[in-house]
Structure formats: C-alpha cells, structure tokens
Amino acid sequence: MSKMDEELKMKIMVVDDEVDLEQLIRQKFRRQIREGVYDFEFAHNGLEALAKLIEQPEIRLILSDINMPEMDGLTLLTKLKELKNPGLKTVIVSAYGDMENIRTAMNRGAFDFLTKPISFDDLEITINKTIEEISSIWKSLLEHDQLISIQQDLQTAREIQLAILPKTFPPFPGRTEFSIYASMIAAKEVGGDFFDFFMIDHERLGFVIGDVSGKGVTAAIFMAVSRTLIRATGIKGVSTEECMNYVNRLLCSESVSCMFVTVFYGILNTANGEVEYVNAGHNPPYILSNNFVQKVEMTGGTILGCMDDFSYGSKKIQLNPGDLLFLFTDGVTEAFNTREELYGDNRLVTFLEAHSSTPIEEIIKKSNQSVSDFSAGVPQSDDITLLAIRYHGQA
C-alpha cells in the first residue's frame, strides 16, 4: 500500500449515547466493514470522542449526535474546530425539526447533518459524499506537502549551484595585472547559466561563460557538468580549441534530452594581454577601450553537446592596459519591457560606451540595474550572467 493509500484509509467514528446504535451500524454496513471499505470506531460522548481521536489520529470522519451527556455534539464541534484539521469532517445528527441546533452545528464547522430517525440509506449516501470530500482534501494536502518538499529541494539545489560558482572577489589577491568580477542572476530557483575562471599557471588565466539550453533542474545539472568539464580540462593547460573539442565530445556522448550549451572560453596571458579564445555559439563579448566599444569576432564554432565530430578553431585578440573584456549571456539582450521591446545589443553598447572607464565591479552591478530598470514590471524570463575582465598590464 502506497503512502497516499495509507493516508486516505478511511476510519469513521460514531459518537452517540444510544447503546443499540453500534450494533445497528455494524449490521447495516457488515459487507463494507468486511471488505475494508469502512472502519468504524464508537464513542458515547464528546469527551470519549476526543480521547479516541488523540489515540487514533487516522480517524477522518465523525458522525455525532447533538444531545449527549458530559459533552454534547455542539461542544465537541467547538473542540474539533480548534484542532484546525481540514482533513477531518463532522456530520451532525439531530432530531427532525431541530433547526436551531442544526444551524448552530453548521456554523461551528459541521460538514453536513442528518435527522432522526436515521435513514440508513441516507446515512450511506452522506458518508460516501463526505468521504469524497475528505479524500479530495487529503490528496490536496499531500500534494501541498510534496510541493513544499520540491521547493526545499530546489532551494538546496540553488545553494549547491551558487556554491560551485566563484563568489570571492577579488579572487586572486596580489595579482595586479588584471581584475575580474562576475555575477549570475537565475530566472528561477536554479539556472542554466554559468561562469568560471582559474589560474592555469602563473601567467595564464582561464575564463568561461556559458548558457545551457532549457530551464530548471535539468539545465542546472547540465550546467554543473559543463562547467566542471571545462574547468577540469582547461586547467591542464591545453589550448582553447583542444579544450572545446574534448568537452564537446564528452557532452555529446553523455547528453540526454538534446541538451546543449553555448560557451565562450578564453585564456588571458597576463604578461602581455593576449587572449586566445573559442566562441562555441555564444553571444560575442565586447572590448571596451578608450570609450570605444568593439565586438569580439566569432570563431565559427557551434554549440557544445550537439555534433561530436565538430572541430573548433580559435582566434586571438590583444588587450592593452586599461582595456576591459565584457562577457554576457542572452538574458541581457533578450530581456523584454512592458512594451514587448528587447533590451538588445544597441542598448547594451550604449550602456558600455557610457561606462568604459567604470571599475569592473561597478560596471557589472550597473549593467544588472540597467536591465532591471528596463524590464521593470515584466518577470525575468532568462538567467542573466555577466563577466568582466580588465587588463592592467605589468607593473
């Protein structure tokens, strides 16, 4: 029996001081009791009912008389309401014509009522109707619990994902040849964008930005795999094209659900400012130099994880002291505003021209703010990731 079946197993408590009622109910519903459709428990007043409810919390339906010694049905209803258990329902029984007590019972939370003398056919219909309502409520409660569990898992996944991305800035204290800063703002609990950077040796800095297809947990897992493979391969010191060729073959052999990732991977020689890079289907970065913004040339590379026999080629650019390399994912340029206009490359270039001399941490934060201001009133639909590197040259 599944957990849900156990939760929905129906137990009915009959609360009435008439001693003959138990025998009549057991006789009337003997087939349902034998087949396990109904499971009855009996109490003779409200106090006894409350005690049994504590002992047997699996009781889902209470069929209670109003007039009883020690604690009557109306008082019992008040006590049951204090339990705040939406999956527990009460059907009240009263004398025919006793509308005042029936109205009081309904106001105190009774789900339905029956009048004496009880028609057992009517009782069975009422029980079945109430069971349907209880089953629906309990299924909703279980689904809510499952949703809460999923949300907690997603929060944990988000924390793990953020933990694997660099978050300490400046990351290389004492290195004066360059400065670096990055941020990732996920559109959902977990994202498919990533960035990373690492020292390959004393002179060479590897850096990467990527954007996985799709959203949610699947994209986040593929993001973690892609980032780990690129770091583990790049840190060996191989060329950018060798790194992309190797990672692409691995991703193609292991990829599921047609997942792929766009990547820009570069290696900065901190001694002379030369950058070797491969663009695997990613948005081309920009170089900011003396208030001039220039787009970095593409290398003819396609996305990773799609064609295992594709051969990637690399190119080189030269950074002069003071130049800034600005990398981003399409969550920036494809952000919409309330008029369904795109933020776009032109708006990004205009922003960069106005901030070419801005410190890298500030330019990343202001860029995020610029996109946020532009798309105010429209929910973020894609991850937004930025990475900036400023080359300072040798001291």
C-alpha positions in Angstrom: 0.0 0.0 0.0 1.3 3.4 -1.0 1.8 6.3 1.4 -1.1 8.1 -0.2 -3.3 5.0 0.2 -2.4 4.8 3.9 -3.1 8.5 4.4 -6.5 8.1 2.7 -7.6 4.9 4.5 -11.0 5.9 5.9 -11.9 5.5 9.6 -15.2 6.7 10.8 -16.1 7.5 14.5 -19.7 7.4 15.6 -20.4 9.4 18.7 -23.8 8.7 20.3 -25.0 7.6 23.7 -27.6 5.2 22.3 -26.1 1.8 23.0 -28.0 0.0 20.3 -26.7 2.2 17.5 -23.3 0.4 17.3 -24.9 -2.9 16.7 -27.3 -1.5 14.1 -24.5 0.2 12.2 -22.3 -2.9 12.3 -25.2 -4.9 10.9 -26.1 -2.4 8.2 -22.6 -2.0 7.0 -21.3 -5.5 7.6 -20.3 -6.0 4.0 -18.4 -2.7 3.8 -16.7 -3.5 7.1 -15.7 -7.0 5.9 -14.3 -5.6 2.7 -12.4 -2.9 4.4 -14.4 0.0 2.8 -15.5 1.3 6.2 -13.8 1.0 9.5 -15.9 2.2 12.5 -15.0 3.3 15.9 -17.6 4.2 18.6 -17.7 6.7 21.4 -20.6 7.6 23.8 -20.0 11.3 24.3 -17.8 14.2 23.3 -15.1 13.6 25.9 -14.7 10.0 24.9 -14.6 11.0 21.3 -11.8 13.5 21.9 -9.8 10.9 23.8 -10.2 8.3 20.9 -9.2 11.0 18.4 -5.9 11.6 20.2 -5.3 7.8 20.3 -6.3 7.3 16.7 -5.4 10.3 14.6 -6.2 8.3 11.4 -10.0 9.0 12.1 -11.2 11.1 9.2 -15.0 11.3 9.6 -17.0 11.9 12.8 -20.8 11.1 12.9 -22.0 12.8 16.1 -25.3 13.2 17.9 -26.0 16.6 19.3 -27.7 15.6 22.6 -25.3 13.6 24.8 -24.2 13.6 28.4 -20.8 15.0 29.7 -20.1 16.8 26.4 -22.7 17.3 23.7 -22.2 17.4 20.0 -22.1 21.2 19.7 -19.3 21.5 22.3 -17.5 18.7 20.5 -17.7 20.7 17.3 -16.1 23.7 19.0 -13.3 21.5 20.3 -12.8 19.9 16.9 -12.6 23.3 15.2 -9.7 24.2 17.5 -7.7 21.3 16.0 -7.7 23.2 12.6 -7.6 19.9 10.7 -9.1 20.5 7.3 -9.0 16.7 6.6 -11.3 15.9 9.5 -15.0 16.3 8.8 -18.1 16.0 11.1 -21.6 15.1 10.2 -24.1 16.0 12.9 -27.3 14.1 13.9 -30.3 15.9 15.5 -34.0 15.5 16.0 -36.2 16.3 13.0 -37.2 19.9 13.0 -34.4 21.0 15.4 -33.2 23.6 13.0 -31.8 25.9 15.6 -29.2 23.3 16.8 -28.6 22.2 13.2 -27.8 25.8 12.2 -25.5 26.2 15.2 -23.7 23.0 14.3 -23.2 24.1 10.7 -21.9 27.5 11.9 -19.4 25.6 14.1 -18.0 23.7 11.2 -20.2 20.6 10.6 -19.9 19.4 7.0 -23.4 18.0 6.8 -26.3 16.9 9.0 -28.8 14.0 9.4 -32.1 14.0 11.2 -33.6 11.3 13.4 -34.9 8.7 12.9 -31.9 8.0 10.7 -32.5 6.5 7.3 -29.6 4.1 6.8 -29.8 4.7 3.0 -29.5 8.4 3.6 -26.6 7.7 6.1 -24.7 5.7 3.5 -25.1 8.4 0.8 -24.0 11.1 3.3 -21.0 9.0 4.4 -19.9 8.5 0.8 -20.3 12.1 -0.1 -18.3 13.2 2.9 -15.6 10.6 2.2 -15.2 12.0 -1.3 -14.7 15.5 0.1 -12.2 14.2 2.7 -10.3 12.2 0.1 -10.1 15.3 -2.1 -8.8 17.4 0.8 -6.2 14.8 1.8 -4.9 14.5 -1.7 -4.5 18.2 -1.8 -2.7 18.2 1.5 -0.3 15.5 0.3 0.3 17.4 -3.0 1.0 20.5 -1.0 3.5 18.6 1.2 5.1 17.3 -1.9 5.3 20.8 -3.4 6.9 22.1 -0.2 9.4 19.2 -0.4 10.2 20.0 -4.0 10.7 23.7 -3.2 13.0 22.8 -0.4 15.0 20.5 -2.8 15.1 23.4 -5.3 16.4 25.7 -2.7 19.1 23.2 -1.7 20.0 22.8 -5.4 20.2 26.6 -5.8 22.6 26.8 -2.8 24.7 24.0 -4.3 24.7 25.6 -7.7 25.8 29.0 -6.4 28.4 27.3 -4.2 30.2 25.9 -7.2 30.5 29.3 -8.9 33.3 31.7 -7.8 31.9 34.2 -5.3 35.0 35.7 -3.7 36.2 39.0 -5.2 38.9 39.9 -5.8 39.6 36.2 -6.4 43.4 36.5 -6.7 44.7 38.9 -4.1 48.1 40.3 -5.0 47.6 39.9 -8.8 47.9 43.4 -10.2 48.0 42.5 -13.9 44.2 42.2 -14.1 41.0 42.5 -12.2 37.9 40.3 -12.6 34.2 40.4 -11.5 31.1 38.4 -12.3 27.5 37.8 -11.3 24.7 35.3 -12.2 21.0 36.1 -11.5 18.9 33.0 -12.1 15.4 33.5 -13.6 14.1 30.5 -11.5 15.2 28.7 -8.3 18.1 27.2 -10.3 19.6 28.3 -13.6 21.4 27.1 -16.7 23.9 29.9 -16.9 27.4 29.7 -15.5 30.8 31.5 -15.3 34.2 30.4 -14.1 37.8 31.4 -14.0 41.0 29.8 -12.8 44.8 30.3 -13.0 46.3 27.7 -15.4 49.8 28.7 -14.4 51.5 31.8 -13.1 50.8 33.7 -16.3 47.7 32.3 -17.8 44.1 33.0 -16.7 41.4 30.7 -18.0 37.8 32.2 -18.0 34.5 30.9 -19.4 30.8 31.9 -19.6 28.1 29.6 -20.7 24.4 29.2 -21.2 22.6 25.8 -21.2 19.5 25.2 -23.2 16.3 25.0 -21.3 15.4 25.9 -17.7 15.0 24.3 -14.3 16.7 21.3 -12.7 17.7 19.6 -15.9 19.5 22.7 -17.2 21.2 23.2 -13.8 22.6 19.7 -13.8 23.9 20.0 -17.3 25.3 23.4 -16.3 27.2 21.9 -13.4 28.6 19.1 -15.7 29.6 21.5 -18.4 31.3 23.9 -16.0 33.2 21.0 -14.3 34.4 19.5 -17.6 35.7 22.8 -18.9 37.5 23.7 -15.7 39.0 20.2 -15.3 40.2 20.2 -19.0 41.2 23.9 -19.2 43.3 23.8 -16.0 45.6 21.2 -17.6 46.9 24.0 -19.8 45.6 22.8 -23.2 44.7 25.3 -25.9 41.2 26.7 -26.0 40.3 24.7 -29.2 41.6 21.5 -27.7 39.6 22.1 -24.6 36.4 22.8 -26.5 36.9 19.7 -28.8 37.4 17.4 -25.8 34.5 18.8 -23.8 32.2 18.7 -26.8 32.9 15.0 -27.4 32.2 14.2 -23.8 29.0 16.2 -23.7 27.8 14.6 -27.0 28.4 11.1 -25.6 26.6 11.7 -22.3 24.0 14.3 -23.3 20.3 13.4 -22.8 17.1 15.2 -23.8 19.0 17.0 -26.6 20.7 19.3 -24.1 23.4 21.7 -25.4 25.4 24.7 -24.1 26.8 27.9 -25.7 30.2 28.7 -24.4 32.9 31.4 -24.7 36.2 30.1 -23.4 39.3 32.3 -23.3 42.8 32.3 -21.9 44.4 35.6 -21.0 48.2 35.8 -20.9 48.6 38.2 -18.1 52.2 39.0 -19.1 51.3 40.6 -22.5 47.5 40.9 -22.6 47.0 38.4 -25.4 43.7 36.5 -25.3 43.2 33.2 -27.1 39.6 32.2 -27.3 36.9 29.9 -28.8 33.3 31.0 -29.2 31.0 27.9 -29.2 27.8 29.5 -30.4 27.7 32.2 -27.6 26.9 35.9 -27.7 30.2 37.6 -28.7 31.7 39.7 -25.9 32.7 43.4 -26.2 36.1 45.0 -25.7 35.9 48.5 -24.1 39.0 50.6 -25.0 39.3 54.4 -24.5 35.5 54.9 -24.7 35.3 52.8 -27.8 33.3 49.5 -27.8 34.2 46.8 -30.2 32.5 43.4 -30.7 34.9 40.3 -30.5 35.0 38.3 -33.7 33.2 35.0 -33.8 35.4 31.8 -34.4 32.9 29.8 -36.4 32.2 27.4 -33.5 28.9 25.8 -32.9 27.2 24.9 -29.6 28.7 22.2 -27.4 26.9 18.8 -27.0 25.4 18.7 -30.5 27.9 17.5 -33.1 30.6 15.2 -31.7 32.8 15.4 -34.8 32.9 19.2 -34.9 36.4 20.7 -34.9 36.6 24.1 -33.1 39.0 26.8 -34.2 40.5 29.6 -32.0 41.3 33.2 -32.6 43.4 35.8 -30.6 42.8 39.4 -29.5 45.1 41.9 -27.9 44.2 43.7 -24.7 46.1 46.9 -23.9 46.5 48.2 -20.4 43.1 49.6 -19.3 41.0 47.6 -21.8 38.0 45.7 -20.5 36.5 42.5 -21.9 32.8 42.3 -21.2 31.1 38.9 -21.5 27.3 38.2 -21.1 24.5 35.7 -21.7 21.4 36.4 -23.8 19.3 37.0 -20.7 20.7 40.6 -21.0 20.0 41.4 -24.6 16.7 39.4 -24.7 15.1 41.0 -21.7 11.7 42.5 -22.5 10.0 45.6 -21.2 6.3 46.2 -20.8 6.0 47.3 -24.4 7.5 44.0 -25.6 10.7 45.7 -26.7 14.1 43.9 -26.4 16.9 45.4 -24.4 19.0 44.5 -27.4 22.7 44.9 -28.4 22.4 48.5 -29.3 21.2 49.5 -25.8 24.0 47.4 -24.3 26.6 49.1 -26.4 25.3 52.5 -25.5 25.5 51.5 -21.8 29.1 50.2 -22.2 30.2 53.4 -24.0 29.0 55.4 -21.1 30.8 53.2 -18.6 34.0 52.2 -20.3 36.2 53.6 -17.5 33.9 52.4 -14.7 35.5 49.9 -12.2 34.6 46.4 -13.2 32.5 45.6 -10.0 30.5 48.8 -10.6 30.0 48.1 -14.3 28.6 44.7 -13.6 26.2 46.0 -10.9 25.1 48.9 -13.0 24.6 46.7 -16.0 22.3 44.4 -14.0 20.5 47.5 -12.7 20.1 48.8 -16.3 18.4 45.6 -17.4 16.3 45.5 -14.3 15.1 49.1 -14.8 14.4 48.5 -18.5 12.3 45.3 -17.8 10.5 46.7 -14.7 7.1 45.1 -14.5 8.0 42.1 -16.6 9.0 38.9 -14.8 12.6 37.8 -15.6 12.4 35.0 -18.2 16.0 34.0 -18.6 19.2 33.9 -16.5 21.3 36.9 -16.6 25.1 36.3 -16.3 27.9 38.9 -16.6 31.7 38.5 -16.5 34.2 41.4 -16.9 38.0 41.3 -17.0 40.1 44.4 -17.1 43.7 44.1 -18.2 46.1 46.4 -16.3 49.4 45.2 -17.7 52.7 44.6 -15.9 53.5 46.9 -13.0 
